[in-house]
């Protein structure tokens, strides 16, 4: 077995071979290896250069990262040129392709399913769909402009305006999600460019900050210390194990027996932070600075600077507070209904399919549900294939359900109303 492969690079004409036992030891902060298609890579120095952030790749250290690698990259061939200098060897011939006794047959059949989806052209976006989607957001914004121009800022106008802006902002949130996942254009650079525009100009947030957090969530959904979405900073205790852990340690940061009641306040807190634009500057400091933040800073200026030409924007102080409050509720309930009622626990080292299905559930399909949730009612398919355009989720769904049924993996789907109730439960 190869020792000293830590420096990177294979011996010319003679690859080094490693066992899973050795690879799994390299999952430390200063020592990270991972496996992609039986190739072993030392990513210790690369993680800080990783465009998706160092944490998402670190979460896969010591593991087979093949499915995660395929899920997040729309052009694996291009990415291979970055991987080549990091190659230190291969799995030993007698080693299984999967680590930790994962079901190799299930893993291989899922990869075959992905190949089938590619052959069905399900990873190609419809320009018409996304043009119409962007168009209906623009129509709502223009309608808001016209209302302010013709009817002023009376209370009736303000209320109507608030509902229009709530809708346009919520839909813009789902749209930035599409570009952030590289599911619209064939080139990553185009997706990143439009993503920065939509999330910066329309939402007032940082694209880098969103990417670094959201991809961690997708890589390790509902895993404590790896998924930032379940890192609730002692405000909530989630899943089955954390309440027991807090109980044994007698940790009482909050009255957790009432958390199903004060969960409603989290929407108000989100609205308050958004209204005060508190996320904006921290986003800049965490995600870097430079031209990428110009859209964000322009948005912030339009909302806060007395000298900025507010006549160009349909926001009044009253409508802004109302629509941010309403949109926060819309956002929180839709994004939490697919994950909070599911299993939340420590790292279980499951295969890609099983780990995603344990942490996600679907909501029944309908035209309204598709539109209202930005197709996040297909959360299972979205988590399995993050770069797949959302209008194709319904096409791959039967294949996923069939594979889950074959291997006894639970595929949960429920009505929208029940999903909201289950959050409280």
N, C-alpha and C positions, 0 to 999 in steps of 0.2 A: 504494500500500500504506500501511496505517495506521502511523504512528509516534506515539509518545507515548501509546500505549494502556496503558502501564504503570500509570497512575493508576486504571484501572478505569472501567467504564461506557461504553456506546456513545453516540455522538452521536445526539441525538434524531432519529428518523426516517431515519437514514443510518448503517447499520452499517459498521464498519471491517473491512477484509479483510486477511488475512495469508497468507503462504506458509509451507510447512513449513520451509523454510530459516531463516526468521526465528523461527518458534516453537521450533525445536530449539536455538536459542542461549539460550533462557530456561530452562535446567536447572541453574542455579547455586544455591548455598546461600541467597543473598539475592535470588534472582530466579527464580520458578517459574511457568511457564505450562503448561497442558495442554488437550487437546481432548476434548470429549464430544459426540458426534453432530454434528460439524462446527462446534460452538460453541467459541470460544476463551475460556478463563478464566485470570485472573491470581490464583493461589492463594497468592502469596508471604506475605501477612499472615494468611491463613486457616489455614495448615498447623498452626500451634501451637494452634489451637482445634479441630482435627479430632478427633472422638471416638475414632477408631481410631488416633490417634497421628500425629505429623508425618512420620515416616519412610515409612510406607506410601504416603502421597499424594506425597511427594517423589520416590519411586522412579519415578513415572510422569511426572515433569516433562519437558516437551519432546516428549511422545508423545501418541498417540491413546489415551485412557484409557476409551473407551466400554465395552469389554467388562469391564474391571475394575470400573468404576462399577456396571454392571448386576449383576455377580456378587456384590458385597458388600452391596448395599442392598435390603431387602425392600420398601421403599416409596419408589421413586425420585421420585414426585410430591412427597412431603413434603420430600425432600432438595433438590428444585429451588428451594425458597424460599431456601435458603442459598446456592445457586449464582448466583441472579439478580444480586445486587449485585457478583459477581465477574466477570460477563460483560464482555468488552472487545471482542468482535468475532466474526467467522466466518472459516472457510477461504475463500480466494479462489475464485470460481466455477471456475477452471481447475484447481484443486488436487484431487488424489484424496482420498478420505475416509480412506485409510490412509497412514501414514507409512512411509518407508524401503522402498519397493517391495514391501510385503507383498502377498500374493495376495488381491486384493479380492474375488474370487469365493468363495474359501474363507471369508473373514471374513463375507461376507454370508450364505453358506449355514449357517455356525455360528449366526448370529443368528436365522436362520429356524428352525433346530433348537431353539433356546431358546424361541422363540415357540410352537413345536409342543408342547414340554414344558409350557409354561404352559397351553395350550389343553387338554392332557390332565390338568390339575389335579395335576401331579406336584410342585408346590411347596407343596401343602397337606398338613399333617401329620395323622397318624392319632392322635387322643387315646387310643384304646385301646392302640395300640402303646407309646406313651411312658408310659402309666399302668401297664401291665404291666411295663415295663422298670424303672421306678422302684420298683414293688412288689417285684420279685425282689431288688433291692438291700436294701430295708427288711427283707424276710424273712431275708436272710442276716445282717444286723446284729442283728435280734431273736434269731435262733438263737444268735448269739455271746453275747448277754446271758444267755440261758437256760442256756447251757453253763457260764458262769462262776458263775451263781447256784446251780446244782444240783450241779456237779461240782468247783467250786473251781478252783485253778490248778496242778494237777499237770502233769507233763510230757506225758502222753498228751493231756490236755485242751488244753494249750498248743499242741501240734502241730496238732491238729484245728482249734483256734481260728485258728491262723495261716493255714491253707489257706482257711478260710471268709472271713477278713478280706482275704486277698490277692485273692480273687475279687470280693468286694464293692467293694474299693477300686479295682481295675482297671476294673470295670464303671461305677463312679461317675466314673472318669476319662473314659470314652467318653461318658457322659451329659453331663458338663459341656461337652464338646466340641460336642454338639448345641445346647445353649443358647447357647454362645459364638458359634456361627455363625448364630444367629437362625433356626433351622430348625424350631422347635417351635410357637411362638405367632405369630399374625399381626402383633402389635404388638412393635416392638423393645424397648420399655420392659419388657414382661413377660419377654421372653427374658433381658434384662440382669439383672432382679431375681432370677430363679430361678438364673441362672448364678452370681451372686455367692453365693447360698446353697449351691449344690452344690459349687462349687470352694472356697469358704471353709469351710463347716461340715464337708464330707465329705473334702476334700483338703488343706486348710490352705495354700492358695495365693491369690495376688491375681488377681482377675478382670481388672483393668486391665493388669497386667503381662502376663498371658497374651494378651489381645487385641492389645496393641501388638507383641508378638513374633510371634504366630501369623499375623496378617494380612499381615505382611511376607513371611512364608514363602509364603503363598498368592499374593501379588501377583507375586513374583519367585522361584519355587522353584528351588533349586539354583544360584542366581546369587551368586557371591562378592561380598561387601560389601553385598549387598541382602537375602539370606536369612540370618537369624541362625542357622538350623539347620545351616548349613554353615560357620559361623564357629567353627572348632574351636580357636582360640587356640594354634596351633602344636602341638597335641597329635596331630592326624592331618593327613595330606595327602590330598586327595580329588580325584577326577576324573582326567583325563589331563593337563591343563595344569599344575596346581599342583605335582605331583611334579617335573616338568621345571624349573619355575621355582625350586623350592627347591634342586634339584640344581645349577643354574647359579650360584645365589648362595651355595651351600655352607652352607645353613641347616640346622643339626643340633640343633634343640631337643630332639628325641626320636629314638630309634633306629627310624626310619620303616620300615626293612626288616622290622621285627617288629611293625608296627602291627596286623596281622591277629591277632596273639597277645594284645597288651595291650588290644585292643578289649574283651575280656571283662572287664577291670578297670574299664571305664567303667561297667558295670552296678553293680559293687561301690561305686564312687565315688558314683554316684547314690544308692545305698541308704544310704551313710554320711552324705551330706549331708541326706537326708530324715530319717534317724533322729535326727540332731542338730538338725533343724529349721532348718538354715542358710538355706534359701531364704526363710523367712518375713519376717524384718525387712528384708532387702534389697528384697523385693517392695514393702514399704510405702514405703521411701524412694524407690524409682524410680517408683512408680505413683501417688504422692500419699498423702493421708491423709484421715481423716474417717470418717463413718458407714459408708462402703463397706467398710472393713476390720474392722468389728465381728465378722462371722462368722469371719474369719481369726484375729483375736485371741482369740476365745472358744475356737477349736480349739486354738490354741497354749497357752492357759491350761489346757485340759483335759489336755494332754499333759505339761505341765511344772510346774504349780504344786502343791506338796505339800498346800496347803489346799483344792484344788479337789476336789469330791466324785467321786473316781474310781469309786465304785461305780455311777455312772450310765453308765460307759463300759466296754466289754468288753476294753479293752486292758491287757495286763500287759506288763512290761518285756521279758520273753522273747518273747512273741507279737508285740510291736510290731517288734522287730529282725528277726524271721524274716519277717513278712509284708511289711515294707518292702523287704527284700532280694529276696524272690520277686517282688513287684510291680514292682520296678525292672527286673528281667530281662524280665518280661512287657512292660512299657512300651517299653523300649529296642528289643527285637527287633521288635515289631510296628510301631513308628513308623519304624524305619530301613529295613525290608525293602522299602518302596515307593519309596525315594528314593536311598539310598546307592549301590546298584548302577547307577543311571541316570546320564545325562550331568550333570556338574557343571563349570561353566565361568564365564567372564566374561559380561557382558550381550551377548546376541545380537540383541536387538530383534525377536524373532519375534512373530507374531500370537498371540492368547490360546490358541487350540487347540493350535498347534504347540509353544508354550513349555511348556504343562502336560503334554503327552504326552511331551516329551523328558525331563521330570524325574520322571515317575511311572509306575508299573506296577500292574497288578491281580494279585490272588491268586484262584485258582479259588473259585467259590462253593460253599458247602455250609452246612448249618445250623450246624455247629460253627464253621467259618471266619467266618461272619457274626457269631456271638456272641462268639467269642474275640477278634476284632479290632475289635469295635464297628462293623462294616460298613466298616472302613478297607481291607478287601480290595477294595472298589470305589473305590480311591484316584483313579483317572482321572476317574470321574464326579463324585466329591466335589470334586476340584480344578476341574473345569469349572463345576460348579454348587454352590458352597459352602453356599448357603442352602437347598438341596433336602433334605427329610427323608430320612434314610438308607434308610428302608424302601422308597423309590421308585427307588433307584439301579438295581436290576435291570431296571426298566421302561424307563429311558432308555438303558441300555447298548446294545441292538441299534442304535438310531439313531446313537449315537456311533461304534460300530464301522463302520457303513455309510459314514458321512461320512469316517472315516479311510481306509477302503479306497479310496474314490473319489479321494482326493487323495494317496494314497501316504504317509500319516502312520502311522508305526509304532504299533500298539496291542499292547502286551506284556502277557501274562497267563501266570502260572506257578503250580505247586503251592506250598503253604505251606512244605513242607520245602525245596524248591529255593530259595525266596525267602530263607530263613535261611542256606543255604549260600552264596548269592550275595553276602551281606554280607561274609563272610570272604574270598571271592574278590576 
